């Protein structure tokens, strides 16, 4: 899947997870970003950093881009195949940007 049409913050979300680079992963978010993981909400950098350690890079997650669509001007639906020591499977991520950073990430049930 060619990710050249995706915004940089989204491609970096994927790449920094795969590289286990927590500092650069967190740099992809606005200061007041929200991450919603199947209904559990994490507000702001400190909470998203905790989620990153308990559910993402801390679980050695690896993302493979399967598909994507642009939902509206600033929102994308990105289908990711997830593997690692936590969730394994395919899941849609709704990602909303502000100022070229991730303002909201919603991990949706498939």
MARKOLTOR-803665 format. One record per residue (C-alpha): x negated, y, z; residue number from 1. Coordinates in nm, 4 decimals, padded with zeros to 6 digits. Layout:
// MARKOLTOR-803665
<rec c1="X" c2="Y" c3="Z" k="NUM"/>
...
This chain:
// MARKOLTOR-803665
<rec c1="00.0000" c2="00.0000" c3="00.0000" k="1"/>
<rec c1="-00.1428" c2="00.3346" c3="-00.1050" k="2"/>
<rec c1="-00.1314" c2="00.5755" c3="00.1876" k="3"/>
<rec c1="-00.2653" c2="00.8759" c3="-00.0068" k="4"/>
<rec c1="00.0811" c2="01.0336" c3="-00.0106" k="5"/>
<rec c1="00.1193" c2="01.0202" c3="00.3672" k="6"/>
<rec c1="00.0299" c2="01.3181" c3="00.5860" k="7"/>
<rec c1="-00.3134" c2="01.3002" c3="00.7465" k="8"/>
<rec c1="-00.1767" c2="01.2717" c3="01.1023" k="9"/>
<rec c1="00.0096" c2="00.9543" c3="01.0048" k="10"/>
<rec c1="-00.2849" c2="00.7937" c3="00.8278" k="11"/>
<rec c1="-00.5022" c2="00.8883" c3="01.1260" k="12"/>
<rec c1="-00.2449" c2="00.7366" c3="01.3677" k="13"/>
<rec c1="-00.2939" c2="00.4072" c3="01.1848" k="14"/>
<rec c1="-00.6711" c2="00.4335" c3="01.1356" k="15"/>
<rec c1="-00.7569" c2="00.5430" c3="01.4896" k="16"/>
<rec c1="-00.5469" c2="00.2614" c3="01.6337" k="17"/>
<rec c1="-00.7291" c2="00.0107" c3="01.4144" k="18"/>
<rec c1="-01.0643" c2="00.1632" c3="01.5135" k="19"/>
<rec c1="-00.9703" c2="00.1642" c3="01.8857" k="20"/>
<rec c1="-01.0555" c2="00.5352" c3="01.8989" k="21"/>
<rec c1="-00.8332" c2="00.6714" c3="02.1748" k="22"/>
<rec c1="-00.9720" c2="01.0260" c3="02.1669" k="23"/>
<rec c1="-00.9005" c2="01.0704" c3="01.7971" k="24"/>
<rec c1="-00.5685" c2="00.8863" c3="01.8315" k="25"/>
<rec c1="-00.4524" c2="01.1408" c3="02.0907" k="26"/>
<rec c1="-00.5761" c2="01.4288" c3="01.8747" k="27"/>
<rec c1="-00.3020" c2="01.3447" c3="01.6200" k="28"/>
<rec c1="-00.0235" c2="01.4651" c3="01.8552" k="29"/>
<rec c1="00.1105" c2="01.8097" c3="01.9402" k="30"/>
<rec c1="00.0686" c2="01.8989" c3="02.3104" k="31"/>
<rec c1="00.4434" c2="01.8499" c3="02.3736" k="32"/>
<rec c1="00.4867" c2="01.5423" c3="02.1546" k="33"/>
<rec c1="00.7329" c2="01.2667" c3="02.2355" k="34"/>
<rec c1="00.6827" c2="00.8962" c3="02.1708" k="35"/>
<rec c1="00.9909" c2="00.6733" c3="02.1938" k="36"/>
<rec c1="00.9098" c2="00.3015" c3="02.2026" k="37"/>
<rec c1="01.2413" c2="00.1168" c3="02.1556" k="38"/>
<rec c1="01.4198" c2="00.3546" c3="02.3917" k="39"/>
<rec c1="01.1438" c2="00.4136" c3="02.6474" k="40"/>
<rec c1="01.0338" c2="00.7750" c3="02.6123" k="41"/>
<rec c1="00.6867" c2="00.9158" c3="02.6781" k="42"/>
<rec c1="00.6698" c2="01.2978" c3="02.6910" k="43"/>
<rec c1="00.3443" c2="01.4887" c3="02.6462" k="44"/>
<rec c1="-00.0187" c2="01.3948" c3="02.6104" k="45"/>
<rec c1="-00.0654" c2="01.2320" c3="02.9521" k="46"/>
<rec c1="00.2286" c2="00.9935" c3="02.9093" k="47"/>
<rec c1="00.1418" c2="00.9110" c3="02.5478" k="48"/>
<rec c1="-00.2159" c2="00.8377" c3="02.6578" k="49"/>
<rec c1="-00.0797" c2="00.5920" c3="02.9172" k="50"/>
<rec c1="00.1364" c2="00.4247" c3="02.6484" k="51"/>
<rec c1="-00.1709" c2="00.4059" c3="02.4258" k="52"/>
<rec c1="-00.3558" c2="00.2110" c3="02.6960" k="53"/>
<rec c1="-00.0685" c2="-00.0184" c3="02.7978" k="54"/>
<rec c1="00.0935" c2="-00.0826" c3="02.4588" k="55"/>
<rec c1="-00.1356" c2="00.0206" c3="02.1737" k="56"/>
<rec c1="-00.5157" c2="00.0432" c3="02.1726" k="57"/>
<rec c1="-00.5241" c2="-00.1153" c3="02.5196" k="58"/>
<rec c1="-00.3515" c2="-00.4191" c3="02.3646" k="59"/>
<rec c1="-00.5930" c2="-00.4223" c3="02.0676" k="60"/>
<rec c1="-00.3105" c2="-00.3357" c3="01.8289" k="61"/>
<rec c1="-00.3803" c2="-00.3394" c3="01.4587" k="62"/>
<rec c1="-00.1517" c2="-00.1730" c3="01.2036" k="63"/>
<rec c1="-00.1067" c2="-00.2660" c3="00.8384" k="64"/>
<rec c1="00.0975" c2="-00.0231" c3="00.6302" k="65"/>
<rec c1="00.3800" c2="-00.2087" c3="00.4535" k="66"/>
<rec c1="00.5944" c2="00.0741" c3="00.3161" k="67"/>
<rec c1="00.6982" c2="00.4339" c3="00.3748" k="68"/>
<rec c1="00.9597" c2="00.6861" c3="00.2725" k="69"/>
<rec c1="00.9959" c2="01.0547" c3="00.3377" k="70"/>
<rec c1="01.3153" c2="01.1004" c3="00.5386" k="71"/>
<rec c1="01.3153" c2="01.4799" c3="00.5078" k="72"/>
<rec c1="01.0539" c2="01.7531" c3="00.4753" k="73"/>
<rec c1="00.8757" c2="01.6755" c3="00.8018" k="74"/>
<rec c1="00.9949" c2="01.3238" c3="00.8875" k="75"/>
<rec c1="00.8670" c2="00.9951" c3="00.7499" k="76"/>
<rec c1="00.9746" c2="00.6352" c3="00.8046" k="77"/>
<rec c1="00.6621" c2="00.4193" c3="00.8068" k="78"/>
<rec c1="00.6977" c2="00.0402" c3="00.8129" k="79"/>
<rec c1="00.4021" c2="-00.1139" c3="00.9946" k="80"/>
<rec c1="00.3002" c2="-00.4741" c3="01.0482" k="81"/>
<rec c1="00.1675" c2="-00.4840" c3="01.4044" k="82"/>
<rec c1="-00.0650" c2="-00.7466" c3="01.5483" k="83"/>
<rec c1="-00.2713" c2="-00.7710" c3="01.8643" k="84"/>
<rec c1="-00.2244" c2="-00.8770" c3="02.2243" k="85"/>
<rec c1="00.1153" c2="-00.7076" c3="02.2605" k="86"/>
<rec c1="00.4001" c2="-00.6799" c3="02.0115" k="87"/>
<rec c1="00.3449" c2="-00.8735" c3="01.6902" k="88"/>
<rec c1="00.5718" c2="-00.8185" c3="01.3934" k="89"/>
<rec c1="00.7007" c2="-00.5587" c3="01.1543" k="90"/>
<rec c1="00.8594" c2="-00.2401" c3="01.2836" k="91"/>
<rec c1="00.9692" c2="00.0952" c3="01.1413" k="92"/>
<rec c1="00.8138" c2="00.4079" c3="01.2916" k="93"/>
<rec c1="00.9967" c2="00.7398" c3="01.2410" k="94"/>
<rec c1="00.7304" c2="01.0105" c3="01.2545" k="95"/>
<rec c1="00.8088" c2="01.3811" c3="01.2646" k="96"/>
<rec c1="00.5375" c2="01.6393" c3="01.2065" k="97"/>
<rec c1="00.4876" c2="01.9948" c3="01.3277" k="98"/>
<rec c1="00.1819" c2="02.1998" c3="01.2319" k="99"/>
<rec c1="00.0330" c2="01.8923" c3="01.0607" k="100"/>
<rec c1="00.0409" c2="01.6919" c3="01.3862" k="101"/>
<rec c1="00.2788" c2="01.4303" c3="01.5210" k="102"/>
<rec c1="00.5562" c2="01.5959" c3="01.7208" k="103"/>
<rec c1="00.7732" c2="01.2852" c3="01.7595" k="104"/>
<rec c1="00.7138" c2="00.9153" c3="01.6999" k="105"/>
<rec c1="01.0040" c2="00.6749" c3="01.7365" k="106"/>
<rec c1="00.9345" c2="00.3035" c3="01.7187" k="107"/>
<rec c1="01.2608" c2="00.1533" c3="01.6035" k="108"/>
<rec c1="01.3911" c2="-00.2019" c3="01.6252" k="109"/>
<rec c1="01.3678" c2="-00.3624" c3="01.2836" k="110"/>
